[in-house]
Each structure stands twice: as structure tokens, then as C-alpha cells.
């Protein structure tokens, strides 16, 4: 699925609001078996709230400024965006976040990302945003080859069971008497040679891109350009000024990473049409 072509991206303009919208609405990269439904995250007024933020995003930027700097930690940035939403969306209440858990011997068991209420229902939410590529699901990994889909998917299942641990009941008695429903928000992009996501646990309808080992393998049409993505710009489809785009010749000199293939639209900005991962 090419999520970059969703009609939502024709309307939203502010970069942080676009990132927030992607965290909320993008399809899961893989199936955890306990996904938090997009409808539950958004609520009935979610799109209206996003549009209002896009028109006047100061509240979101104030929140991000309080939690900065993020350096190159995309996961921390994404968590901050979701925390803002859970605290401010009309249907949501943020109860707690970043609850560390250890066993009786002091060994770390994990950290619960969020406890919240969505339309009054108690949720424990685990968030992850990953960008993996490979020939098959079994060998999917990030630009860092040690960051593997198989290990992250296993760890996510472990994280979603944290509230069932006796240690949680002991450490957080104020939350122990509530029936928390554990679920995941898995975001990101899967990259393959042909752009298809095949094999469990990958979502065949997830956001997909192309995997190459040389930027010159991506043949652009005359009206297309590249935009090399900074790490904190991975979350949402790119929308950038002409000064930020590169020709194929200039892109060929870049090292490995992620880039968007972009085209100019009537608003004068360059919009993403395709995402590419290069292991150069």
C-alpha cells in the first residue's frame, strides 16, 4: 500500500501535525494480533481536531518544546506525539506513561508506554515505529542490520503482557484494580525489491516502499526528484520546498538511508509519491 497517496496528505500542511496524523492513522507494518483500532485512537472528532491543529498548531509545538531535544531518537519523538494526542484529544485521557517495571531481584522487565482511556475504555498501549527491508519477512531488518523485525515483534508481545506481571500489581497498586486492555500501535514502512510485503507477521496492506542497493536503480520521471529524509522526518509522507529536493545525479552521491520520490503539486511544494530505502 502506498500510504503517501492518501487524500489526507493533500489537506494537512504543518510538519508536526502531519507526523501526528501518521502515528494515528498509518496502517500497521506487521500484525501483533492486538492492534489498537484507528477509530479508537481518532475518536469521532479526531479529524476535526487534526484540522484545527493544522490551522493553529501552537499547542502541539509547546508540548514538543517541553519534551525536546529528541536528537535522532525517532521513537521518542513518536511517543511524544502520541502522548500529546492522548492528553488533548476530546475523547481521550492520558493516565500515565513510561512506567518502568522490575522483578523482585531488580532485573528490568520492561516499561509500559501508555495507560489511557479512549472513549472511557481503559487501554495499555505500546508504540513502535520501524523501517525494515529485506527479501522476505524472516530477514527484514533496519539500516542497522542488528535491528530485526523478528526480535522487535517478539519483544512487542512481551511488552503487551507487562500488566499481567505480579510485579506490576505490586509496583503500581493505583492501577492494579482496573481492567486494562493491552494493544499495539505499530507504524513504519516495509521495503522490498518489488514493493510488496509478503510473509507473516507483515501486513500485506502496510505502507510499503522499494529496497535498493544503489540510488541509481531508481529511475525517475522528468518531473520527479528525490528528498533525502532526516531521521525525524520518517513518520509522514514528505512535503518539502524546492530548495530541499535533489536531482538523480546529486542523489547518486548520497550514502545509504531513506529518501522520498517527490513531485511538485499546485501548492508549490514537493510531495512524496514513493519511499525508498538504499543500503549503499
C-alpha positions as CSV (number, residue, x, y, z in Angstrom):
1,X,0.0,0.0,0.0
2,X,1.3,3.5,-0.8
3,X,0.0,5.4,2.2
4,X,1.7,8.5,0.8
5,X,-1.1,8.9,-1.7
6,X,-3.9,9.1,0.9
7,X,-6.1,12.1,0.4
8,X,-5.2,13.3,4.0
9,X,-1.8,14.5,2.8
10,X,-3.4,16.9,0.3
11,X,-5.0,18.8,3.3
12,X,-2.6,18.7,6.2
13,X,0.4,21.1,5.9
14,X,2.1,21.6,9.2
15,X,5.0,19.1,9.6
16,X,4.4,18.1,13.2
17,X,0.7,17.7,12.6
18,X,1.4,15.5,9.6
19,X,3.7,13.4,11.8
20,X,1.0,13.1,14.4
21,X,-1.6,12.1,11.8
22,X,0.7,9.4,10.6
23,X,1.2,8.0,14.1
24,X,-2.6,7.9,14.4
25,X,-3.8,6.7,11.0
26,X,-1.0,4.7,9.2
27,X,-1.5,1.0,8.7
28,X,0.4,-1.3,11.0
29,X,3.7,-2.6,9.4
30,X,3.1,-6.0,11.0
31,X,0.2,-7.7,12.8
32,X,0.6,-8.0,16.6
33,X,-2.8,-9.6,17.0
34,X,-3.8,-6.8,19.3
35,X,-3.8,-3.6,17.3
36,X,-5.5,-0.5,18.7
37,X,-8.1,0.3,16.1
38,X,-7.6,3.6,14.3
39,X,-11.2,4.5,15.0
40,X,-10.5,4.2,18.7
41,X,-7.4,6.4,18.5
42,X,-9.1,9.1,16.5
43,X,-12.5,9.2,18.1
44,X,-15.5,10.7,16.4
45,X,-13.9,14.2,16.4
46,X,-10.4,13.2,15.6
47,X,-10.1,14.5,12.1
48,X,-11.7,17.8,13.1
49,X,-9.1,18.1,15.9
50,X,-6.3,17.4,13.5
51,X,-7.6,20.0,11.0
52,X,-7.8,22.5,13.9
53,X,-4.3,21.8,14.9
54,X,-3.1,22.2,11.4
55,X,-4.6,25.6,11.2
56,X,-3.2,26.6,14.7
57,X,-0.5,24.1,15.9
58,X,0.9,26.2,18.8
59,X,-0.4,23.8,21.5
60,X,1.4,20.8,19.8
61,X,4.6,22.8,19.4
62,X,4.5,23.9,23.0
63,X,4.3,20.3,24.1
64,X,7.1,19.2,21.8
65,X,9.3,22.0,23.0
66,X,8.8,20.9,26.6
67,X,9.9,17.3,25.7
68,X,12.8,18.2,23.3
69,X,15.5,17.6,22.4
70,X,14.8,14.4,20.6
71,X,18.2,14.2,18.8
72,X,17.9,11.4,16.3
73,X,15.6,9.3,18.5
74,X,12.6,8.8,16.3
75,X,10.8,6.5,18.8
76,X,11.0,9.2,21.5
77,X,9.6,11.8,19.1
78,X,6.7,9.5,18.1
79,X,6.0,8.7,21.7
80,X,5.8,12.5,22.4
81,X,3.3,13.0,19.6
82,X,1.1,10.2,20.8
83,X,1.3,11.4,24.4
84,X,0.1,14.8,23.2
85,X,-2.9,13.3,21.5
86,X,-3.9,11.1,24.4
87,X,-3.7,14.1,26.7
88,X,-5.6,16.5,24.5
89,X,-7.9,14.7,22.1
90,X,-11.6,15.2,23.1
91,X,-12.3,11.5,23.6
92,X,-9.1,10.6,25.4
93,X,-7.5,10.8,28.8
94,X,-3.8,10.1,29.4
95,X,-3.5,8.3,32.7
96,X,0.3,7.5,32.8
97,X,3.3,6.9,30.6
98,X,6.7,5.4,30.8
99,X,6.0,3.0,33.8
100,X,9.2,1.0,34.4
101,X,8.9,-2.5,35.8
102,X,11.4,-4.7,37.5
103,X,11.2,-8.1,39.2
104,X,11.9,-8.9,42.9
105,X,15.6,-9.1,42.1
106,X,15.7,-5.7,40.4
107,X,16.0,-7.0,36.9
108,X,14.3,-4.9,34.3
109,X,11.2,-6.4,32.8
110,X,10.3,-3.5,30.6
111,X,8.5,-0.2,30.5
112,X,4.8,0.3,29.8
113,X,4.5,3.1,27.2
114,X,1.0,4.4,27.9
115,X,-2.0,3.9,30.2
116,X,-5.0,5.9,28.8
117,X,-8.7,5.9,28.4
118,X,-10.3,6.1,24.9
119,X,-14.0,6.8,25.0
120,X,-13.9,5.7,28.6
121,X,-12.2,2.3,27.9
122,X,-9.0,1.6,29.7
123,X,-6.1,0.9,27.4
124,X,-2.4,-0.1,27.9
125,X,-0.7,1.0,24.6
126,X,2.7,0.0,23.3
127,X,4.0,2.1,20.4
128,X,6.8,1.3,17.9
129,X,7.8,2.8,14.6
130,X,10.1,0.8,12.4
131,X,11.6,0.9,8.9
132,X,12.6,-2.6,7.8
133,X,13.6,-4.0,4.5
134,X,14.6,-7.4,3.1
135,X,13.9,-10.2,0.6
136,X,11.4,-11.9,3.0
137,X,9.9,-11.3,6.4
138,X,12.4,-13.6,8.1
139,X,15.3,-11.4,7.1
140,X,13.7,-7.9,7.5
141,X,15.9,-5.5,9.3
142,X,16.7,-1.8,9.5
143,X,19.6,0.2,8.2
144,X,21.3,-1.1,11.3
145,X,21.3,-4.9,10.5
146,X,21.1,-5.7,14.2
147,X,17.6,-4.1,14.4
148,X,15.5,-7.1,13.2
149,X,11.7,-7.4,12.7
150,X,11.7,-10.9,14.3
151,X,13.2,-9.6,17.5
152,X,11.1,-6.5,17.7
153,X,7.9,-8.4,17.1
154,X,8.8,-10.8,19.9
155,X,9.7,-8.0,22.3
156,X,6.4,-6.2,21.5
157,X,4.4,-9.3,22.6
158,X,6.4,-9.3,25.8
159,X,5.7,-5.6,26.4
160,X,2.0,-6.1,25.9
161,X,2.0,-8.7,28.7
162,X,3.7,-6.4,31.2
163,X,0.5,-5.5,33.1
164,X,-0.2,-9.2,33.7
165,X,3.1,-9.5,35.8
166,X,2.7,-9.7,39.6
167,X,5.4,-7.0,39.7
168,X,3.1,-4.6,38.1
169,X,0.4,-5.1,40.7
170,X,3.0,-4.6,43.4
171,X,4.7,-1.5,41.8
172,X,1.5,0.3,40.7
173,X,-1.4,-0.6,43.1
174,X,-3.2,2.5,42.0
175,X,-3.7,1.0,38.6
176,X,-3.9,-2.7,39.5
177,X,-7.7,-2.9,40.1
178,X,-8.6,-1.7,36.6
179,X,-9.1,-3.9,33.6
180,X,-6.6,-2.6,31.1
181,X,-6.8,-3.7,27.5
182,X,-3.4,-4.1,26.1
183,X,-2.8,-3.1,22.4
184,X,-0.2,-2.0,20.0
185,X,0.3,0.9,17.7
186,X,2.8,-0.4,15.1
187,X,3.9,2.1,12.5
188,X,6.6,2.3,9.8
189,X,7.4,1.1,6.3
190,X,8.5,-2.2,4.9
191,X,10.8,-2.2,1.9
192,X,11.3,-4.9,-0.7
193,X,12.7,-5.1,-4.2
194,X,9.2,-5.1,-5.7
195,X,7.4,-3.1,-3.0
196,X,5.3,-6.0,-1.8
197,X,5.0,-7.1,1.8
198,X,4.7,-10.8,2.0
199,X,5.1,-13.3,4.8
200,X,3.9,-13.3,8.4
201,X,3.8,-11.2,10.5
202,X,4.0,-8.5,7.8
203,X,0.8,-6.7,7.0
204,X,0.3,-7.0,3.2
205,X,-1.6,-3.8,3.3
206,X,1.0,-1.9,5.2
207,X,2.9,1.1,4.0
208,X,5.5,-0.3,1.6
209,X,8.4,1.1,-0.3
210,X,11.3,-0.1,-2.6
211,X,14.6,-1.5,-1.4
212,X,17.7,-0.9,-3.5
213,X,21.5,-1.0,-3.0
214,X,22.2,1.9,-5.3
215,X,20.2,5.1,-5.7
216,X,20.8,4.9,-9.5
217,X,18.5,1.8,-9.5
218,X,15.6,4.2,-9.0
219,X,14.7,5.7,-12.4
220,X,12.8,8.9,-12.0
221,X,10.4,10.5,-14.5
222,X,11.4,14.0,-15.7
223,X,9.0,15.7,-13.2
224,X,10.3,13.7,-10.2
225,X,13.0,14.5,-7.7
226,X,14.5,12.9,-4.5
227,X,14.3,14.2,-1.0
228,X,16.8,12.5,1.4
229,X,14.9,12.1,4.7
230,X,16.4,13.1,8.0
231,X,15.6,10.5,10.7
232,X,12.9,12.6,12.4
233,X,11.1,13.1,9.1
234,X,10.4,9.4,8.6
235,X,6.9,9.3,10.1
236,X,4.8,11.1,7.5
237,X,4.9,11.5,3.7
238,X,7.3,14.2,2.7
239,X,6.1,17.7,1.8
240,X,9.1,20.0,1.2
241,X,10.2,23.1,-0.5
242,X,12.1,23.0,-3.9
243,X,15.3,24.0,-2.1
244,X,15.3,20.7,-0.4
245,X,15.0,18.3,-3.3
246,X,17.8,16.6,-5.3
247,X,18.3,15.5,-8.9
248,X,19.1,11.9,-9.6
249,X,22.7,12.9,-10.2
250,X,23.0,14.6,-6.8
251,X,21.2,11.7,-5.1
252,X,23.7,9.2,-6.5
253,X,26.4,10.8,-4.4
254,X,24.5,10.3,-1.2
255,X,25.1,7.4,1.2
256,X,22.6,4.9,2.4
257,X,19.4,5.9,4.0
258,X,15.7,6.6,3.3
259,X,14.5,9.0,0.6
260,X,11.2,10.1,-0.8
261,X,10.5,10.3,-4.5
262,X,8.6,13.7,-4.8
263,X,6.7,15.6,-7.3
264,X,5.6,19.3,-7.4
265,X,1.9,19.9,-6.7
266,X,-0.2,23.1,-7.3
267,X,0.6,24.4,-3.8
268,X,4.2,24.8,-4.9
269,X,5.5,22.2,-2.5
270,X,7.1,18.8,-3.4
271,X,5.0,15.9,-2.2
272,X,6.0,12.3,-1.7
273,X,4.9,9.6,-4.2
274,X,7.2,6.7,-3.1
275,X,9.6,5.8,-0.3
276,X,12.9,4.2,-1.0
277,X,15.5,2.5,1.3
278,X,19.0,2.3,0.0
279,X,21.6,0.0,1.6
280,X,24.5,1.6,-0.3
